[in-house]
């Protein structure tokens, strides 16, 4: 009877806890999430083959991606248009898509040598920080361009000043100000990491891009920027016959990003190649990220 009772209790308890265990496994978060940078579709957008409002729908329905990274170039005159912002937010909510960030270009140099121009650049970005908050983004991506004037140290000081002031704008909004390695000295990982650290602002960080380091070692640069990362951009151009990216060793890069620096946030697909169509390039980049994510999770 004792053995039977124990067996019964064991079976009953196992049955009771099994659903919970299965639910816990099913709910296990992926190592990182995959978003889509709007720049991946810049040819179609510039050619008016799709509208800005189509982006969240396309991301979800065509590519199965539920996080979007907007680019301000495609709706530059709409940053303060409440009706338009409301429409974008409604579309995203309807598709179950998260607005992750807004990439901001063309609003002035945050490290400009001229104090007045630098202050104007800070003010120009304010509307995008406010739009980002409205859409539910966590960040605006900006540039740390300095105009190339002055010594390395002088340019760093100006960039630090502009970024710190813009971060002070974003702070009460709950918006991060993040800098991509995007040409000039910003593509020097050591320089940019030093600038971000010098701002002393918790909401000022980086958006390491796999492919924008130019002559600088991309793996070293990414490693230097990851301690300040609040987003990651998986730049891609071309692929070999095994699905690997030809310019960046994605496994090596994701070892740095995910394993070494414990990144578990969004990684944005940013296809910029010319051999594959934009849709095919996006799919190839996403497939590569998913493949390596699966291998790292095993």
N, C-alpha and C positions, 0 to 999 in steps of 0.2 A: 504493500500500500504506500510506504514511504517513497519508494522509487517511482511509483506511478504518480504520486502527488508532486514530486520534484520535477518529473518530466512534464507534467501538465503545466506547472508554474513556469518552467523554462520556456515552453512553447508559447504560453500566453503572453509572457513578457516580451519575447522576441517579436511576436506578432504586433504587440502594442507599440514597440519602439521602431519597427521597420519603416512605417510610413514617414516618421519624423526623420530618420536617417536618410531616406531617399530624398525627402524634400530638401534636406541640408545639402546633399550632393548636387541636386538639380539647381539649387540656388547659388552654388559656388561661383563666385565672381571670376571672370576671365583674368589672365595675367595683366592684360591691358585692353582698353577699348579702342575701336577703330572709328575715326571720323573722316570726313571728306572735305578737303580744302577746295573752295570754290574756284581757285586758280586752275585746277585740273580741267575745268571746262571753259577756260578763257577764250579759246578760239570760237566756240559755239556762241558764247555770250557776246563777244565783240562783233560777230557776224550776224547778230540778231536772230540766230537760229533757235534760241531759247531766251526767256525772260528771267530776270532776277528772281521773280516769284516762283518760277518753275524749279528752282534749285533744291529745296527740301523734298519736294515730291519725287524728283528724279533720283536724289540720293537714296531715298528709302525704297522706292518701287523698282528702280532699274539696278541698283547696286546693293541693296540690302544693308545700307549704312544709316544709322540713326543718330549721328552727330554731325553737325555742319559747321564749317569755319568760313564765315562770310569774308568777302573782299570789298572794301568800300568803293573801289573804282567802278563797280557795276551798279551802284545806286548812290552816287556821290551827292546828288541834290535832295536826297530823301532822309538824311540823318535827323532832321527836326520835324519831319512830316508825321504827325501822330497817327493820322489815318493809315498811312502806308506801313508804319511800324506795327500798328494793330493788325493789319492784314497779314504781314509776315509772321507775326506771333501766332495768329489763328491758324495759318497754314501749317506751321510747325507742330502745333498742338494736335491738329487734326491727323497728321501723319505719325505722331508719336516720335517726333524728331527734336533733339536738343540742340539749341544754338550754343556752340562752345565758345567762340570768340569772333571778333571782327579784325581782319587785317587792314591796317590803315596806311595808306601811301598818299603822297602829294599834299601833305598838310604842313610842310615846312621842316627845316632841320632842327631837331631838338638839341643839337650841339653847335648851332650856328655861331660864328665869331661875333656877330652883332647882337648885343644884349636885347635890343628891341625886337629883332627878328626871331630870336630864340623865345622870347616871351609870347610873341604872336603865334609861334608854332605850338606852344603849350596850350594856348587858348583855342587854337584851331582844332585840337584833339578833344576838347571838352565835350563837344556834341556827340562824338563817337563813344565816349565813355558812358554818356547818358543813354544813348541808343542801346549800347551793350547791356546796361542794367535792365532796361525795359524788356529786351528780348530774352533775358535770363542767361546771358553769357557770363563767364567768369573773368574774361580778360579782353583787352584790346592789344593787338600786336602792333608795335611801332618800330621805327628805325632810329638808330643812334648816330645818324650821319652828322658830320661836323664840317662839311665843305672842304675837308682836306687841308685846312690852313692851320699852321702852328706845329709845335713839336707833338710827339706822341702824348706826352704828359699834359700839355695844354689842351689838346683835343679831348682827352679823357676828363679833364676838369669841367669843360663846357658840357659834354654829354651827361656827366653826372648831375650837373646843375639842372639841365632841362628835364632829365628823367625824374629827378627827385621832386621837382615842382609839379610835373604831370601826375606823378604817383600820389602827391598830396591832393590833387583833384579827384583821383580815382578812389582814394581811401574811404571817404564817407559814403561813396556809392557802392562799396563792396566790390570794386572792379580792380583787377590786377593790370599793371602796365608791363608788358613783356616784350623783350627785344629779340629779334631774329638776327642771326649772323647773315647779313644781307648786303655785303659789299663794303668797300672802304675798310677802315680799321675794325668795323664790327665783325668782319670775317676772321679776325685774329682772336682765338678763344681766350687767350690769356688777358688781352686788353679788355675785351667785353666783360669777362668775369670780374675783373678789377673795378670796372665802372659800376656794375650792378652792386657789388659789395659796398662801394664807396657811397652809394645813395643812402644807405642806412634805412631803407624803406622795406618793410616786410612784403608789401604788395608790388614790389618791383622785381622782376625776374627775367628769365630767358625763355626763348622758344628755339631750342637747338634744331637746326635743319641739317639733315644728312648730307645735302649736296652743295651748300653755299659757302664752303670754306675756301674755295679757289685753290691757291697755292699752299695754303695752310693744311697740315695733316688733319683730315676730317675726324679721325678716331680720337686723336689727342684733343682736338677742339671740342668735340661733343662731350668728352670726359670732363673737360674744364667747365663747360656750361651747365652740365646736369645738376650740380648742387643747387643751382638757382632756378631750375626748370619749373615752369608751370604749364608747359605744353611741349609737344615734340612733333616735328614735321618730317615725315618719311618721303623725302624727295626721290623721284625716280625718273629715268630717261628711257633706257632700253633694257631688253631682257635677253638672256641666252636661251638655248633650246631646252634647258632644264628649269626655266622659270626664274633664274637668279637675275638680280639687277647687275648690269655690266660695270657700273662705276663705283658702286658701294657694296661691300660685303655686308648684307643685311644681318647675317648671323652674328658677325663680329660686332656690328653696331648695336644690335639688340642685347647682346651680352653686356655691353657697357651700360645701356639705358635701363634694361629691365633687371638683369642679375646684379650688376655692381651697384647701381643707384636705386634699385627697388622701385622703379617707376611702374605705377599701375593705373595711370590716368589715360587720357586720350592720346592716341598717336594718329596724326592726320595724313591721309593719302594725298600726296601732291605730285601728280604726274605731269611732266613737262617735256615729254619726248616727242619725236616726230615720226618715228617709224610705225608705231601703232596708232590707231585712232584714239581720241580722248576716252571714249567708253572702254575700249579694249585695254588701254593703258591703266585706267583706274582698276579694272577687274584684275589685271595681272599684278598690280601692286598690292591690292587687298588680298589676293590669293597667297602671295609670298608672305605677307605679314601673318596671315592665318596659319600657314604651314609651319612657320617657325614658332609661333605661339603654341601650336599644338605640340610640337617637339619639346618645347621648354616646359610644358605642363605635364608631359608624360612621366 
